[in-house]
Amino acid sequence: IMINMGDALDTSIGVTFGLSTLTSAAFGQVFSDVAGVLFGGTIEELANKCGLQDPGLGPEQQALTGVKVLSYASAAGGIVLGCLLGMVSLFFKDLGAAERLKRQKELSTLFDALVEEGTDVLQAQRCTLWLVDGDGTTVSQKVAKGQLPSDSQLDAVFRQYDKGGEGYITSLELADALRNGLAYNISKEELAALMNSTSTHLDKHKQPVLQREDFSRIVCEHVLRGTHAQKLRPGGIKHTVVTTGETLNIANAHQHPKFNGNWDRYTGFRTKSLIAVPIKDAEDGTVIGVIIAKNKVAKDPNGSLAEMVVPFSPGDEMVIKTIASHAASFIRHVNNG
């Protein structure tokens, strides 16, 4: 009980509140002691039903040295045997799971602060941090900050997803947009879970569908700000940065051959200028991630109060490279414990 409860607490509230493994184990011991008090009588009843009756020793017999030694030895042996049997579960547990989750939580907090600060310093409308997955063919969006599309932009995107023009979006239409339009690496099970957790309506076949309000939550909370994996498109911006280790500073995204217009088409965000820099491992220089900032905002030089999007400057490039360097340092520090 102590091992299982301690492990469960370590991978849940231990990760959320930053509790140490020893603290979780101590709480597990509390559950174990309470269980012993609650079920001690039940075990004695079970022993009686199995024919293990109370020997009925009198006070004088219980005072004998041999009886005392046998009593203590039996109790100690029972405890040792019970502990050994309980530890068998360790062979079937992922003993590093809690530590990995805690490191991921720490990294997420550091990345969140880093990207938030970077968005403000660069005066960008959007900033995202992606990490390269183990196979090198996909990247995962870890943090995304910045502007969300307006209602009118979401209306236009809704019509883009609604291929059948039925006024709602089916799971097949959503899958087509995410997998083919945005190259998201999403499984059938993940797609079903996303539909079931977001949809508040059913079609005539009793299948979940996305109405306009459901759809906006998918785009804003999952696509634009969620954590998800995306396949690297050969020749695309992230693929180029990952494979070459070079920075891309693009003044007009829609006129650049490496830019994929599907991103704007399926999110409602209008990309104008962008800068993408690699996150490189400090030791071997391997590209382990990408930071992308979009649409640097500046005041209209003509004196109006309106803001305008301008290209990122060489100074901005130095700033975002510094942010990428900090991100690499965070990753190495956390991974090395």
C-alpha positions as CSV (number, residue, x, y, z in Angstrom):
1,I,0.0,0.0,0.0
2,M,2.8,2.4,0.9
3,I,4.6,1.8,-2.4
4,N,1.5,2.1,-4.6
5,M,0.1,5.1,-2.8
6,G,3.4,6.8,-2.6
7,D,4.0,6.3,-6.4
8,A,0.5,7.5,-7.2
9,L,1.0,10.7,-5.1
10,D,4.5,11.2,-6.5
11,T,3.2,11.2,-10.1
12,S,0.2,13.4,-9.4
13,I,0.3,16.0,-6.6
14,G,4.0,15.5,-6.3
15,V,4.5,16.8,-9.8
16,T,1.8,19.6,-9.4
17,F,3.2,21.0,-6.1
18,G,6.8,20.0,-6.5
19,L,6.9,17.5,-3.6
20,S,9.9,15.4,-3.1
21,T,9.8,11.6,-3.6
22,L,10.5,11.1,0.2
23,T,7.5,13.4,1.0
24,S,5.2,11.3,-1.2
25,A,6.6,8.1,0.4
26,A,5.8,9.6,3.8
27,F,2.2,10.2,2.8
28,G,2.1,6.7,1.4
29,Q,3.1,5.4,4.8
30,V,0.2,7.3,6.4
31,F,-2.2,5.4,4.1
32,S,-0.5,2.2,4.9
33,D,-0.8,2.7,8.6
34,V,-4.4,3.7,8.4
35,A,-5.1,0.6,6.2
36,G,-3.4,-1.6,8.9
37,V,-5.7,-0.2,11.6
38,L,-8.9,-0.5,9.4
39,F,-8.2,-4.0,8.1
40,G,-6.3,-5.7,10.9
41,G,-9.5,-7.3,12.3
42,T,-10.5,-8.5,8.8
43,I,-7.2,-10.3,8.5
44,E,-7.6,-12.0,11.9
45,E,-11.1,-13.2,10.9
46,L,-9.7,-14.5,7.6
47,A,-7.0,-16.4,9.5
48,N,-9.7,-18.0,11.8
49,K,-11.7,-19.1,8.8
50,C,-8.6,-20.7,7.4
51,G,-8.2,-22.8,10.6
52,L,-5.5,-20.7,12.2
53,Q,-7.1,-20.5,15.7
54,D,-5.9,-18.5,18.7
55,P,-3.7,-20.9,20.7
56,G,-5.3,-19.8,23.9
57,L,-2.1,-19.5,26.0
58,G,-2.5,-18.4,29.6
59,P,-0.6,-15.6,31.3
60,E,2.1,-17.9,32.7
61,Q,2.7,-19.5,29.3
62,Q,2.9,-16.1,27.6
63,A,5.5,-15.1,30.1
64,L,7.8,-18.0,29.1
65,T,11.1,-16.9,27.4
66,G,10.6,-19.3,24.5
67,V,7.1,-18.1,23.8
68,K,8.2,-14.5,23.8
69,V,11.1,-15.1,21.4
70,L,8.8,-17.1,19.1
71,S,6.2,-14.4,19.2
72,Y,8.6,-11.5,18.4
73,A,10.4,-13.6,15.7
74,S,7.0,-14.5,14.1
75,A,5.9,-10.9,14.1
76,A,9.2,-9.7,12.7
77,G,9.2,-12.4,10.1
78,G,5.7,-11.6,9.1
79,I,6.6,-7.9,8.6
80,V,9.7,-8.8,6.6
81,L,7.7,-11.2,4.4
82,G,4.9,-8.7,3.9
83,C,7.4,-6.0,2.8
84,L,9.2,-8.3,0.4
85,L,5.9,-9.3,-1.2
86,G,4.9,-5.7,-1.4
87,M,8.2,-4.8,-3.1
88,V,7.4,-7.3,-5.9
89,S,5.3,-4.5,-7.5
90,L,8.5,-2.5,-8.0
91,F,9.4,-4.9,-10.8
92,F,6.3,-3.7,-12.8
93,K,6.6,0.0,-12.1
94,D,8.3,2.7,-14.2
95,L,10.6,4.0,-11.4
96,G,11.7,7.0,-13.4
97,A,8.2,8.3,-14.4
98,A,7.8,10.7,-11.5
99,E,11.2,12.2,-12.0
100,R,10.6,12.7,-15.7
101,L,7.2,14.3,-15.0
102,K,8.8,16.7,-12.5
103,R,11.5,17.7,-15.0
104,Q,8.9,18.3,-17.7
105,K,6.9,20.4,-15.3
106,E,10.0,22.4,-14.4
107,L,10.9,22.8,-18.1
108,S,7.3,23.9,-18.9
109,T,7.4,26.6,-16.3
110,L,10.8,27.9,-17.5
111,F,9.8,27.8,-21.1
112,D,6.5,29.6,-20.3
113,A,8.3,32.5,-18.6
114,L,11.0,32.6,-21.3
115,V,8.5,32.8,-24.3
116,E,6.3,35.3,-22.4
117,E,9.2,37.6,-21.9
118,G,10.5,37.1,-25.4
119,T,7.1,38.0,-26.9
120,D,7.1,41.3,-24.9
121,V,10.7,42.2,-25.7
122,L,10.4,41.5,-29.4
123,Q,6.9,43.1,-29.5
124,A,5.7,40.1,-31.5
125,Q,2.1,39.2,-32.0
126,R,2.9,35.5,-31.5
127,C,5.9,33.4,-30.2
128,T,6.2,29.7,-30.0
129,L,8.7,27.2,-28.8
130,W,9.1,23.8,-30.5
131,L,11.3,20.8,-29.5
132,V,12.5,18.2,-31.9
133,D,11.2,14.7,-31.1
134,G,13.5,11.7,-30.8
135,D,13.1,10.5,-34.4
136,G,13.9,14.0,-35.9
137,T,10.9,13.9,-38.2
138,T,8.4,15.7,-35.9
139,V,8.5,18.7,-33.5
140,S,6.3,19.3,-30.5
141,Q,4.8,22.7,-29.6
142,K,5.6,23.2,-26.0
143,V,4.7,26.9,-25.4
144,A,2.7,29.4,-27.4
145,K,2.0,33.0,-26.5
146,G,0.4,35.9,-28.2
147,Q,-2.6,37.1,-30.1
148,L,-5.7,35.0,-30.9
149,P,-7.8,35.4,-34.0
150,S,-10.9,37.7,-34.0
151,D,-14.4,36.4,-34.2
152,S,-14.6,37.4,-37.9
153,Q,-11.4,35.5,-38.6
154,L,-12.7,32.5,-36.7
155,D,-15.9,32.6,-38.8
156,A,-13.8,32.4,-42.0
157,V,-11.7,29.5,-40.6
158,F,-14.9,27.7,-39.6
159,R,-16.0,27.8,-43.2
160,Q,-12.6,26.5,-44.3
161,Y,-13.0,23.4,-42.0
162,D,-16.7,22.9,-42.9
163,K,-16.1,21.3,-46.3
164,G,-19.7,20.0,-46.5
165,G,-21.3,23.4,-45.7
166,E,-23.5,21.8,-43.1
167,G,-23.0,24.4,-40.4
168,Y,-21.0,22.1,-38.3
169,I,-17.7,20.2,-38.4
170,T,-17.4,16.4,-38.3
171,S,-14.5,14.4,-36.9
172,L,-13.5,13.6,-40.4
173,E,-13.4,17.2,-41.4
174,L,-11.4,18.1,-38.3
175,A,-9.0,15.2,-39.0
176,D,-8.4,16.3,-42.5
177,A,-7.6,19.9,-41.4
178,L,-5.3,18.9,-38.6
179,R,-3.5,16.1,-40.4
180,N,-3.4,17.3,-44.0
181,G,-3.7,21.0,-43.5
182,L,-1.5,21.5,-40.5
183,A,0.5,18.3,-40.6
184,Y,-0.4,17.5,-37.0
185,N,0.7,14.0,-35.8
186,I,-2.6,13.2,-34.1
187,S,-3.9,9.6,-33.6
188,K,-7.4,8.4,-34.0
189,E,-7.8,8.0,-30.3
190,E,-6.5,11.5,-29.6
191,L,-8.8,12.9,-32.2
192,A,-11.8,11.1,-30.7
193,A,-10.9,12.3,-27.2
194,L,-10.6,15.9,-28.5
195,M,-14.0,15.7,-30.1
196,N,-15.7,14.1,-27.1
197,S,-14.2,16.6,-24.7
198,T,-15.1,19.7,-26.8
199,S,-18.3,18.9,-28.7
200,T,-21.6,19.8,-27.1
201,H,-23.8,18.7,-30.1
202,L,-24.6,15.5,-31.9
203,D,-25.5,15.0,-35.6
204,K,-28.4,12.9,-36.8
205,H,-26.3,9.8,-36.4
206,K,-25.6,10.6,-32.8
207,Q,-22.0,11.4,-33.5
208,P,-20.2,14.4,-31.9
209,V,-19.9,17.5,-34.1
210,L,-18.4,20.9,-33.6
211,Q,-20.6,24.0,-33.7
212,R,-19.1,27.4,-34.0
213,E,-18.5,27.9,-30.3
214,D,-17.0,24.4,-29.9
215,F,-14.8,25.0,-32.9
216,S,-13.3,28.3,-31.5
217,R,-12.2,26.4,-28.4
218,I,-10.4,23.8,-30.6
219,V,-8.6,26.5,-32.6
220,C,-7.7,28.8,-29.7
221,E,-7.0,26.2,-26.9
222,H,-5.6,23.2,-28.8
223,V,-4.3,24.4,-32.2
224,L,-2.9,27.8,-31.3
225,R,-1.9,27.3,-27.6
226,G,-2.0,23.5,-27.0
227,T,0.8,21.0,-26.7
228,H,0.9,18.8,-29.8
229,A,3.3,17.2,-32.3
230,Q,3.6,18.3,-35.9
231,K,5.4,16.5,-38.8
232,L,8.3,18.5,-40.3
233,R,7.4,19.4,-43.9
234,P,10.5,19.0,-46.1
235,G,11.6,22.4,-47.3
236,G,9.4,24.2,-44.7
237,I,10.6,26.8,-42.3
238,K,11.0,24.6,-39.2
239,H,12.5,21.8,-41.3
240,T,15.1,24.2,-42.8
241,V,16.0,25.6,-39.4
242,V,16.3,22.1,-37.8
243,T,18.4,20.6,-40.7
244,T,20.6,23.6,-41.3
245,G,20.9,25.2,-37.9
246,E,20.5,28.6,-39.6
247,T,18.2,31.5,-38.6
248,L,15.4,32.5,-41.0
249,N,14.4,36.2,-40.9
250,I,11.5,36.7,-43.3
251,A,10.0,40.1,-44.0
252,N,7.0,38.9,-46.0
253,A,5.9,35.4,-45.2
254,H,3.4,34.9,-47.9
255,Q,5.9,35.8,-50.6
256,H,8.5,33.3,-49.2
257,P,8.7,29.9,-50.8
258,K,9.3,28.1,-47.5
259,F,6.2,29.5,-45.8
260,N,3.1,27.2,-45.7
261,G,-0.1,29.2,-46.1
262,N,-2.2,26.5,-44.6
263,W,-1.2,27.7,-41.1
264,D,-3.0,31.0,-41.6
265,R,-5.8,29.3,-43.5
266,Y,-6.6,26.8,-40.7
267,T,-6.0,29.1,-37.7
268,G,-7.2,32.6,-38.7
269,F,-3.8,34.1,-37.7
270,R,-2.4,36.3,-40.5
271,T,1.4,35.9,-40.6
272,K,3.3,38.8,-42.1
273,S,6.9,38.9,-40.8
274,L,8.6,36.1,-38.9
275,I,11.9,35.0,-37.5
276,A,12.8,31.4,-36.7
277,V,16.0,30.5,-34.8
278,P,17.4,27.1,-33.8
279,I,17.8,25.9,-30.2
280,K,21.2,24.2,-30.2
281,D,22.6,21.8,-27.6
282,A,25.4,23.7,-25.8
283,E,27.9,20.8,-26.1
284,D,27.6,19.3,-29.6
285,G,25.6,22.0,-31.4
286,T,22.8,19.6,-32.4
287,V,19.5,21.4,-33.1
288,I,17.0,20.4,-30.4
289,G,14.3,22.9,-31.0
290,V,13.1,26.0,-32.8
291,I,11.7,29.3,-31.5
292,I,9.5,31.3,-33.9
293,A,8.3,34.8,-33.5
294,K,5.7,36.3,-35.8
295,N,4.6,39.8,-36.7
296,K,6.7,42.5,-35.0
297,V,4.5,45.4,-34.1
298,A,5.6,49.0,-34.3
299,K,4.0,52.4,-34.1
300,D,3.0,54.0,-37.4
301,P,5.9,56.4,-38.3
302,N,3.3,58.9,-39.7
303,G,2.2,59.6,-36.2
304,S,-1.1,57.8,-36.1
305,L,-2.1,55.7,-33.1
306,A,-2.5,52.6,-35.3
307,E,0.1,49.8,-35.0
308,M,1.8,48.2,-38.1
309,V,3.6,45.0,-38.6
310,V,7.3,45.4,-39.6
311,P,10.2,43.0,-40.3
312,F,12.3,41.8,-37.4
313,S,15.6,43.8,-37.1
314,P,19.1,42.4,-36.7
315,G,18.8,43.5,-33.0
316,D,15.7,41.4,-32.7
317,E,17.6,38.5,-34.2
318,M,20.3,38.9,-31.4
319,V,17.6,38.9,-28.8
320,I,15.8,35.8,-29.9
321,K,19.1,34.0,-30.3
322,T,19.8,34.8,-26.7
323,I,16.4,33.4,-25.7
324,A,17.2,30.2,-27.7
325,S,20.5,30.0,-25.8
326,H,18.7,30.3,-22.5
327,A,16.2,27.6,-23.5
328,A,19.1,25.2,-24.4
329,S,20.7,25.9,-21.0
330,F,17.4,25.2,-19.3
331,I,17.0,21.9,-21.1
332,R,20.5,20.7,-20.3
333,H,20.3,21.8,-16.6
334,V,16.9,20.0,-16.1
335,N,17.9,16.9,-18.0
336,N,21.2,16.6,-16.1
337,G,19.3,16.9,-12.8
